[in-house]
């Protein structure tokens, strides 16, 4: 075996051990170095400046997420999804918008809830609102896009949850969705325990050694997770600012464009990578001329219907429920974007 083959084999084995997000960042930077070498230094400088600027907010976000995780805040979901229909929908929408769950992490909880007999309207309210906002995401969004945008996204998460919950309740009263889960889908094991065995969180995490260890572990995990995605997003943002003319963004996605909202929703579904990575990317596009309404529509549609989350939903529920979920996401995204564009003037 030649030296070149041995080298390529070693590189391949090392690449397989790398985190995919880190690997994607390295590949993008390497591609820029190969095809546009003069852009490498500006990209690295802008990425470093952006990371340093958001570092205080990132540290606070990591601390908040770690504390909620160590306290067991996820165990409150069992209480949020119970009660009479209207109360359960409102509680689920509010809890979903404030809970620290991502679009994929919520799937086992949803499976457990449906398997445990929790009514679909309350589950749908939580399902739609949860991927859009979390305490740490609010802080990062407010730092990058402003408190007004972060507040609008939070209101969108709650509003979409309420829309989905009450619309699903009306559909069920007309006889729709009698059996939401696919055959053979269970409560997803230990991941569904917060629904099957709800309990109160322990806010004094410092009193128990196990929770103190969990706090440190979750803080390190959250820092690594948020850090790698934000670095990747800042690299993409630097390239968009450098290579996409502001006039093009303003023409297609600006306030005066008739197609800005539908286009943002259509692009958001396949292009959405991660809720945290989307924030710097949208900030860069808004600086280039994208309307705030289009940015909100993109982040709403992408957050609810991102490909990994959509595949998980499709595998979990029957096709009519999946189709209804997509319809609610699209209608809610367009509505939220239109209302915010109108409110922002």
ZIBELMO-V481199 format. One record per residue. RES is the residue in one small letter. SS is DSSP state (2 for helix, 1 for strand, 0 for the rest). PSI is psi in degrees with one decimal (* if undefined). Layout:
res = <RES/RES>
ss = <SS/SS>
psi = <PSI/PSI>
This chain:
res = <x/x/x/x/x/x/x/x/x/x/x/x/x/x/x/x/x/x/x/x/x/x/x/x/x/x/x/x/x/x/x/x/x/x/x/x/x/x/x/x/x/x/x/x/x/x/x/x/x/x/x/x/x/x/x/x/x/x/x/x/x/x/x/x/x/x/x/x/x/x/x/x/x/x/x/x/x/x/x/x/x/x/x/x/x/x/x/x/x/x/x/x/x/x/x/x/x/x/x/x/x/x/x/x/x/x/x/x/x/x/x/x/x/x/x/x/x/x/x/x/x/x/x/x/x/x/x/x/x/x/x/x/x/x/x/x/x/x/x/x/x/x/x/x/x/x/x/x/x/x/x/x/x/x/x/x/x/x/x/x/x/x/x/x/x/x/x/x/x/x/x/x/x/x/x/x/x/x/x/x/x/x/x/x/x/x/x/x/x/x/x/x/x/x/x/x/x/x/x/x/x/x/x/x/x/x/x/x/x/x/x/x/x/x/x/x/x/x/x/x/x/x/x/x/x/x/x/x/x/x/x/x/x/x/x/x/x/x/x/x/x/x/x/x/x/x/x/x/x/x/x/x/x/x/x/x/x/x/x/x/x/x/x/x/x/x/x/x/x/x/x/x/x/x/x/x/x/x/x/x/x/x/x/x/x/x/x/x/x/x/x/x/x/x/x/x/x/x/x/x/x/x/x/x/x/x/x/x/x/x/x/x/x/x/x/x/x/x/x/x/x/x/x/x/x/x/x/x/x/x/x/x/x/x/x/x/x/x/x/x/x/x/x/x/x>
ss = <0/0/2/2/2/2/2/2/2/2/2/2/2/2/2/2/2/0/0/2/2/2/2/2/2/2/2/2/2/2/2/2/2/2/2/0/0/2/2/2/2/2/2/2/2/2/2/2/2/2/2/2/2/2/2/2/2/2/2/2/2/2/2/2/2/2/2/2/2/2/2/0/2/2/2/2/2/2/2/2/0/0/0/0/2/2/2/2/2/2/2/2/2/2/2/2/2/2/0/0/0/0/0/0/0/0/2/2/2/2/2/2/2/2/2/0/0/0/0/2/2/2/2/2/2/2/2/2/2/2/0/0/0/0/2/2/2/2/2/2/2/2/2/2/2/0/2/2/2/2/2/2/2/2/2/2/2/2/2/2/2/2/2/2/2/2/2/2/2/2/2/2/2/0/0/0/0/0/0/0/1/0/0/0/0/0/0/0/2/2/2/2/2/2/2/2/0/0/0/0/0/0/0/0/2/2/2/0/2/2/2/2/2/2/2/2/2/2/2/2/2/2/2/2/2/2/2/2/2/2/2/2/2/2/2/2/2/2/2/2/2/2/2/0/0/2/2/2/2/2/2/2/2/0/0/0/0/0/0/2/2/2/2/2/2/2/2/2/2/2/2/0/0/0/2/2/2/2/2/2/2/2/2/2/2/2/2/2/0/0/0/2/2/2/2/2/2/2/2/2/2/2/2/2/2/0/2/2/2/2/2/2/2/2/2/2/1/0/2/2/2/2/2/2/2/2/2/2/2/2/2/2/2/2/2/2/2/2/2/2/2/2/2/2/0>
psi = <133.5/165.2/-38.3/-43.4/-40.3/-41.0/-45.8/-37.2/-41.8/-42.3/-41.3/-42.3/-38.8/-40.6/-36.3/-26.5/-17.8/148.0/141.8/-36.7/-43.1/-42.9/-42.5/-40.5/-45.3/-38.6/-42.7/-46.1/-39.8/-39.6/-40.5/-42.2/-33.6/-40.6/-19.4/67.4/-27.8/-13.0/-11.6/-50.9/-47.3/-38.4/-46.9/-37.2/-46.1/-38.7/-46.5/-43.8/-40.5/-41.1/-43.5/-37.5/-36.0/-1.8/-44.6/-41.6/-39.4/-43.2/-42.6/-40.4/-43.5/-42.9/-43.3/-47.8/-40.9/-41.2/-45.4/-39.0/-44.4/-32.0/-15.8/36.8/-25.0/-20.9/-9.0/-12.5/-33.5/-37.0/-33.5/-27.7/9.4/165.6/-176.0/164.5/-52.5/-45.1/-42.1/-38.7/-47.8/-45.8/-41.7/-40.2/-43.9/-46.6/-39.8/-41.9/-22.3/-2.0/154.9/47.1/141.7/177.1/-31.3/-34.2/-20.3/-15.2/-48.4/-35.2/-40.0/-42.7/-43.4/-40.2/-46.5/-39.5/-29.7/-1.6/12.1/132.2/142.8/-39.5/-44.3/-40.2/-42.7/-38.6/-45.3/-40.2/-41.4/-34.9/-31.1/-43.6/-15.2/-27.3/149.8/162.1/-44.8/-35.8/-34.8/-45.0/-43.6/-41.2/-42.7/-37.1/-36.9/-38.5/-2.7/150.2/-33.9/-42.9/-41.9/-40.8/-39.8/-38.3/-36.3/-45.0/-36.2/-42.0/-45.6/-45.3/-41.2/-37.6/-43.2/-43.7/-49.8/-41.0/-50.2/-33.2/-39.0/-38.3/-42.3/-41.9/-40.8/-33.7/-20.1/5.0/5.8/155.5/55.3/-30.3/91.4/-43.6/144.6/157.4/137.2/-5.7/127.7/-163.9/10.5/37.9/-140.4/-27.3/-22.7/7.1/-36.7/-24.6/-45.6/-34.0/67.8/143.7/171.1/143.0/159.7/102.4/-24.5/67.4/-23.4/-11.7/-17.5/126.9/-39.3/-40.4/-31.7/-40.8/-40.4/-36.9/-45.7/-44.1/-46.1/-35.6/-45.1/-43.0/-43.6/-38.7/-43.1/-42.5/-52.5/-39.9/-47.2/-38.2/-38.5/-39.2/-45.2/-44.1/-39.6/-34.7/-47.0/-41.4/-42.8/-36.9/-37.8/-43.6/-36.4/-34.8/-19.3/117.2/138.6/-32.4/-36.1/-45.1/-45.7/-37.1/-40.2/-36.0/11.3/175.7/-33.2/-6.8/128.7/-28.7/6.1/-44.7/-51.3/-37.7/-41.0/-40.7/-44.0/-38.3/-33.8/-33.8/-52.9/-25.5/-13.3/126.8/-48.8/143.1/-36.0/-38.9/-29.0/-26.2/-54.9/-35.9/-45.8/-36.7/-41.6/-41.4/-37.8/-39.5/-28.3/-11.2/-0.3/138.4/151.1/-33.3/-41.8/-38.1/-41.2/-40.4/-42.5/-48.9/-31.6/-50.8/-43.4/-40.0/-38.2/-32.7/22.9/149.6/-46.4/-43.2/-40.7/-40.3/-41.6/-40.9/-44.2/-37.7/-16.2/-41.1/166.9/159.8/-41.2/-37.7/-41.2/-44.3/-40.2/-39.2/-44.0/-42.7/-46.4/-40.5/-43.9/-46.2/-44.7/-39.3/-47.2/-41.6/-45.8/-45.6/-41.5/-43.3/-40.7/-37.2/-39.8/-42.3/-34.3/-9.8/*>
